[in-house]
Amino acid sequence: MSRVYNFSAGPAVLPEEVLKEVADEMMDYNGTGMSVMEMSHRSAAFQEIIDTAEKDLRELMNIPDNYKVLFLQGGASQQFAMIPMNLMKNKVADYIVTGQWAKKAYQEAQKYGKANKIASSEDKTFSYIPDCSDLPISPDADYVYICQNNTIYGTVYHELPNTKGKCFVQMGIMRSEVNADDLELLEEETLQNRKEQLRERSGAGKIKMMKSLHVSSSINLIGKTVDEAIALLDKYLDDAYLAKLHQITIIHGVGTGALRNAVQAHLKKSKYIKTYRMGEYGEGGYGVTVAEFK
């Protein structure tokens, strides 16, 4: 039977050399005399596997050392429960249901509090994104939940919902909505004092400020979808700004220009970026964008 090339959003085609290597190691992984599925998760051989996996993830996604990498069971569906378990403090949350994943998340959240379905496209088999410009957002909601990219139905948010007075908090690629009443406006002098206090704290159970570690002056987005690229770029800009980089290079390739246009549109809206331009000869030409921080 000839090879089948599966390009699904979930499990997909793997290179034949990878499959052959896995097959060879099924009986004897790296001279251990057993397969990965048979070895102890406390063994040195498995520790090397998990350490290498984390190292590769940090390099591929530019994850700084002041972020933890968690290997969790359950996959993405586990997040349907973990989000309300950790964020639903008032036991109220609003959900915009635009596909099976958002629907499952909404159903799971009902186990932990009051989940309000404030918009949905289920009436037309999730074939569109509902109008989110005037939503009935609950005043006591801890967060507003969306599934930005609906892989089953092929729909995606191009603009985030209007949160009607709630503050939009963004930490890298992780986003959440919080009430304005939960925030405190600090004068510059007070803010500097708080920072000094945090720097002085250390030890178990206390907050310890960590210096920004090395962040590369470039990021490679070639091969990413527009949504994936913008999410990675968003986090990278946070890290590069904190690392006090003056100039960065974003590698997007030439292609159709769609990825380049999306990158430059994002840079135009970024609060961190002063100017940006196409790469010059020797920098990568039209395949890169060079940006300068404020």
C-alpha positions in Angstrom: 0.0 0.0 0.0 1.3 3.5 -0.9 2.0 6.1 1.8 -0.9 8.3 2.8 -0.1 12.0 3.5 -2.4 13.2 6.2 -2.4 17.1 6.6 -5.0 17.2 9.4 -5.0 19.9 12.1 -4.2 17.1 14.6 -2.0 14.1 13.9 -0.3 14.6 10.6 2.3 13.1 8.3 5.8 12.5 9.6 9.1 12.1 7.7 9.9 8.5 6.9 13.3 8.8 8.5 11.6 9.7 11.8 9.2 6.7 11.6 12.1 4.4 10.8 14.1 5.7 13.7 11.2 5.2 16.1 10.7 1.7 14.7 14.4 0.9 15.3 14.3 2.2 18.8 11.1 0.3 19.8 13.1 -2.7 21.0 16.1 -0.8 22.2 16.2 3.0 22.9 19.7 4.4 22.8 21.3 1.2 24.2 19.0 0.9 27.2 17.7 -2.5 26.1 14.0 -1.4 26.2 11.6 1.0 24.5 10.7 4.5 25.9 7.2 3.1 26.8 8.9 0.5 29.1 11.4 2.6 31.0 10.9 4.4 34.4 9.9 8.0 34.2 12.5 8.5 37.0 15.4 6.9 35.1 18.4 8.9 33.8 17.5 7.9 30.2 14.0 9.4 30.4 15.3 12.5 32.2 17.5 13.1 29.3 14.5 12.8 26.9 12.4 15.3 28.9 15.3 17.7 29.4 16.1 17.7 25.6 12.4 18.2 24.8 12.2 21.3 27.1 15.5 22.7 25.6 14.1 22.3 22.1 10.8 24.0 23.0 12.7 26.9 24.6 14.8 27.4 21.5 11.9 27.0 19.0 9.5 29.3 20.9 12.1 31.7 22.4 10.9 30.8 26.0 13.0 32.7 28.6 14.2 30.9 31.7 11.8 32.9 33.9 8.9 30.9 32.4 8.2 27.3 33.4 7.6 24.6 30.7 4.9 22.2 32.0 4.4 18.8 30.4 0.7 18.0 31.3 -1.5 15.1 30.6 -4.9 15.7 28.9 -3.8 17.9 26.0 -5.6 21.1 25.0 -9.0 19.8 26.3 -7.6 19.7 29.8 -7.4 23.5 29.6 -11.2 23.7 29.4 -11.2 22.8 33.1 -7.9 24.3 34.2 -8.9 27.8 33.0 -12.1 28.1 35.2 -10.4 26.2 38.1 -7.6 28.9 38.2 -9.3 32.1 36.9 -13.0 31.9 37.9 -12.6 33.6 41.3 -16.1 35.2 41.3 -17.5 31.9 39.9 -18.7 33.9 36.8 -17.3 33.9 33.3 -18.6 34.8 29.8 -18.1 32.6 26.8 -18.3 33.3 23.1 -19.1 29.9 21.4 -17.8 29.8 17.8 -17.0 26.1 17.4 -16.7 22.7 19.0 -13.7 23.7 21.2 -15.4 26.8 22.6 -18.6 24.8 23.1 -16.7 22.1 25.1 -14.9 24.8 27.1 -18.3 26.5 27.9 -19.8 23.1 28.9 -16.9 22.3 31.2 -16.9 25.7 32.8 -20.5 25.2 34.0 -19.1 22.6 36.4 -17.1 25.3 38.3 -19.4 28.3 38.3 -21.8 30.3 36.2 -20.8 30.3 32.5 -22.7 32.8 30.4 -23.0 32.2 26.6 -23.0 35.8 25.5 -22.6 35.1 21.7 -22.7 32.1 19.5 -22.6 31.0 15.8 -24.1 27.6 16.5 -27.3 28.6 14.7 -25.4 28.2 11.3 -23.1 25.3 12.2 -20.3 27.7 13.4 -19.8 29.0 9.9 -19.1 32.6 11.0 -17.8 34.7 13.8 -20.6 36.6 15.6 -20.6 40.4 15.9 -18.6 41.1 19.1 -18.9 44.9 19.0 -21.8 45.2 21.5 -21.8 42.1 23.8 -23.8 41.7 27.0 -20.6 41.3 29.1 -21.4 40.4 32.7 -20.1 43.1 35.2 -18.9 40.4 37.6 -17.3 38.1 35.1 -13.8 37.0 35.8 -12.9 36.6 32.2 -14.2 36.5 28.7 -13.4 33.2 26.8 -12.9 32.9 23.1 -11.4 30.2 20.8 -9.5 32.4 18.3 -8.9 29.8 15.7 -11.6 27.2 14.9 -9.7 24.4 13.2 -12.8 22.3 12.4 -14.9 25.0 10.8 -12.1 27.2 9.4 -13.1 30.5 11.1 -10.9 32.9 12.9 -11.2 36.1 14.9 -9.6 39.1 13.0 -10.5 41.5 15.8 -10.8 40.8 19.6 -14.2 41.4 21.2 -15.2 44.7 22.7 -15.0 44.2 26.4 -17.0 47.3 27.4 -14.9 49.0 30.0 -13.1 46.0 31.2 -9.3 46.2 31.1 -7.6 44.0 28.5 -4.6 42.4 30.1 -2.0 40.7 27.9 1.0 38.7 29.0 2.9 37.5 26.0 0.5 35.3 24.1 -1.7 34.7 27.2 -4.7 37.0 27.4 -7.4 37.5 30.0 -10.0 40.1 30.9 -10.0 41.8 34.4 -12.2 44.3 36.0 -10.9 47.9 36.1 -11.8 47.9 39.9 -9.2 45.2 40.4 -6.4 47.5 39.1 -4.5 50.2 41.1 -3.1 53.3 39.4 0.3 54.1 40.9 2.2 57.3 40.8 5.7 57.0 39.3 7.4 57.4 42.7 5.2 54.7 44.3 5.8 52.4 41.4 9.6 52.8 41.7 9.3 52.0 45.5 7.3 48.9 44.7 9.9 47.7 42.2 12.7 48.2 44.8 10.7 46.3 47.4 10.3 43.4 44.9 13.9 43.3 44.1 14.9 43.1 47.7 12.6 40.1 48.4 14.0 36.6 48.0 13.6 33.1 49.6 10.8 30.5 49.9 7.3 31.9 49.6 8.5 35.4 48.5 8.7 37.1 45.2 12.1 37.3 43.5 12.6 39.5 40.6 14.5 37.8 37.8 16.7 39.6 35.4 15.8 39.3 31.7 18.0 36.6 30.2 19.4 36.5 26.7 16.8 37.2 24.0 17.8 36.8 20.4 17.8 39.9 18.2 15.9 38.0 15.5 12.9 35.7 15.3 12.1 33.3 12.4 8.4 33.0 11.5 8.9 31.2 8.2 6.5 28.2 7.9 4.0 29.6 10.4 0.4 30.6 9.7 -0.4 34.3 10.1 -2.2 33.5 13.5 0.7 31.4 14.8 3.3 34.0 13.6 1.5 36.9 15.3 1.1 35.0 18.6 4.9 34.2 18.6 5.8 37.8 17.5 3.6 39.2 20.3 5.5 37.2 23.0 8.8 37.9 21.3 8.2 41.7 21.4 7.5 41.5 25.1 10.7 39.6 25.8 12.8 41.7 23.5 11.5 44.9 25.1 12.2 43.6 28.6 15.7 42.6 27.5 16.2 46.2 26.4 17.0 45.3 22.8 17.4 48.3 20.5 16.7 46.7 17.2 15.3 43.3 16.1 15.0 41.4 12.8 11.8 39.5 12.0 12.3 36.8 9.4 9.1 36.2 7.4 10.3 35.2 4.0 9.0 36.7 0.7 6.2 34.3 -0.4 2.9 36.0 -1.3 3.6 38.8 1.1 0.6 37.9 3.4 2.9 37.1 6.4 5.0 40.2 5.8 1.9 42.4 5.7 0.5 40.9 8.9 3.8 41.3 10.7 4.2 44.9 9.7 0.5 45.7 10.5 1.2 44.2 14.0 4.3 46.3 14.4 2.4 49.4 13.4 0.0 48.9 16.3 2.7 47.8 18.9 3.3 50.2 21.8 6.9 49.1 21.8 8.0 49.8 18.2 9.3 53.2 17.1 9.9 52.5 13.4 10.2 49.5 11.1 11.5 49.0 7.5 12.2 46.3 5.0 15.6 44.6 5.2 18.4 46.0 3.1 20.9 44.1 1.0 22.9 41.8 3.3 20.1 41.8 6.0 17.7 39.6 4.1 16.0 42.1 1.7 12.2 41.7 1.4 12.3 38.5 3.4 12.8 40.3 6.7 11.5 43.4 8.5 13.8 45.3 10.8 12.2 47.1 13.7 13.5 49.6 16.2 12.2 49.9 19.8 11.1 53.2 21.3 
